[in-house]
Amino acid sequence: MSVSIQLADPGTANRRHFIQQVLPFLPLPGEQGIVDLGCGDGYYCGVLSEVSRALLGGRLPVYRGFDLDEEALARARSEHPHGEFQRADITNGIAEDALASGLTLCCETFSILPDLEELLERMLSHTRGTVAFDFLWSTDGSTEDRVLPLRVLPSFSYHLRSQRRAFDILLRVLARHPEFHVRNTSTWAFSPAAMEEFTGEPGLQAANVWWVLGRD
Ligand SMILES: C[S@@+](CC[C@H](N)C(=O)[O-])C[C@H]1O[C@@H](n2cnc3c(N)ncnc32)[C@H](O)[C@@H]1O
């Protein structure tokens, strides 16, 4: 079957990467719905809803987005009126039953959260199907996480994780959830110039890595 999906602004490298390398590994949204942690203005709600609309005869998914930023949430509500967008701290402010879904996304948000393990644990504990998320890690062999300024969102810091530490965390979480396995992983490299533009720090070697974890 061939479908034509029109997407608004797949502009950034990460969004293009998501559409080409991540989306094909995600389940159809279906009845179990989508939870989007750190949904911002709902860009990924637009993407997943277009996919749903094209593949499910016009049906839109049940979509629940959570974010702290009221302005972004207001844009999400106005652009995607079928979605449910709530103000909540995704690290500790969401009821467990609200986290239950067929697909849980956390896009471009782990890189500004200090802790990877706790939220990942909650995602795997409450998702009935698949989780997809991305974060930045350094590609210079560093064994330490680094906290950097983030010029585009000055109220947050950028967490550039060490690959080794991030792997340790992922392996620990997966060991507690043997029902999940890695369905796909993919990365794209940040140029040092782009990292410098984002953080003000020269010479950083970094990549953004996406993970799709699914239940058996
Ligand atoms: C870089 S934006 C990504 C937004 C969206 N996922 C996207 O890719 O377009 C990160 C988002 O995470 C939100 N955020 C950061 N920490 C959060 C927290 N503890 N609870 C809820 N939202 C948070 C920010 O407000 C921001 O909208």
PDBQT file of the ligand as one rigid body, heavy atoms in Angstrom, charges set to zero:
ROOT
HETATM    1  C1  LIG A 301      13.508  20.772  23.202  1.00  0.00    +0.000 C 
HETATM    2  S1  LIG A 301      11.832  20.828  23.673  1.00  0.00    +0.000 S 
HETATM    3  C2  LIG A 301      11.140  19.471  22.749  1.00  0.00    +0.000 C 
HETATM    4  C3  LIG A 301       9.659  19.643  22.521  1.00  0.00    +0.000 C 
HETATM    5  C4  LIG A 301       9.012  18.558  21.631  1.00  0.00    +0.000 C 
HETATM    6  N1  LIG A 301       9.178  17.218  22.188  1.00  0.00    +0.000 N 
HETATM    7  C5  LIG A 301       9.603  18.610  20.243  1.00  0.00    +0.000 C 
HETATM    8  O1  LIG A 301      10.489  17.783  19.960  1.00  0.00    +0.000 OA
HETATM    9  O2  LIG A 301       9.193  19.484  19.449  1.00  0.00    +0.000 OA
HETATM   10  C6  LIG A 301      11.880  20.146  25.311  1.00  0.00    +0.000 C 
HETATM   11  C7  LIG A 301      10.553  20.305  26.037  1.00  0.00    +0.000 C 
HETATM   12  O3  LIG A 301      10.646  19.647  27.308  1.00  0.00    +0.000 OA
HETATM   13  C8  LIG A 301       9.901  20.416  28.245  1.00  0.00    +0.000 C 
HETATM   14  N2  LIG A 301      10.338  20.017  29.578  1.00  0.00    +0.000 N 
HETATM   15  C9  LIG A 301      11.599  20.070  30.094  1.00  0.00    +0.000 A 
HETATM   16  N3  LIG A 301      11.615  19.594  31.349  1.00  0.00    +0.000 NA
HETATM   17  C10 LIG A 301      10.355  19.210  31.638  1.00  0.00    +0.000 A 
HETATM   18  C11 LIG A 301       9.733  18.634  32.777  1.00  0.00    +0.000 A 
HETATM   19  N4  LIG A 301      10.440  18.323  33.878  1.00  0.00    +0.000 N 
HETATM   20  N5  LIG A 301       8.409  18.369  32.722  1.00  0.00    +0.000 NA
HETATM   21  C12 LIG A 301       7.692  18.664  31.603  1.00  0.00    +0.000 A 
HETATM   22  N6  LIG A 301       8.214  19.206  30.492  1.00  0.00    +0.000 NA
HETATM   23  C13 LIG A 301       9.529  19.481  30.506  1.00  0.00    +0.000 A 
HETATM   24  C14 LIG A 301      10.209  21.853  27.857  1.00  0.00    +0.000 C 
HETATM   25  O4  LIG A 301       9.250  22.756  28.365  1.00  0.00    +0.000 OA
HETATM   26  C15 LIG A 301      10.206  21.762  26.329  1.00  0.00    +0.000 C 
HETATM   27  O5  LIG A 301       8.929  22.044  25.784  1.00  0.00    +0.000 OA
ENDROOT
TORSDOF 0
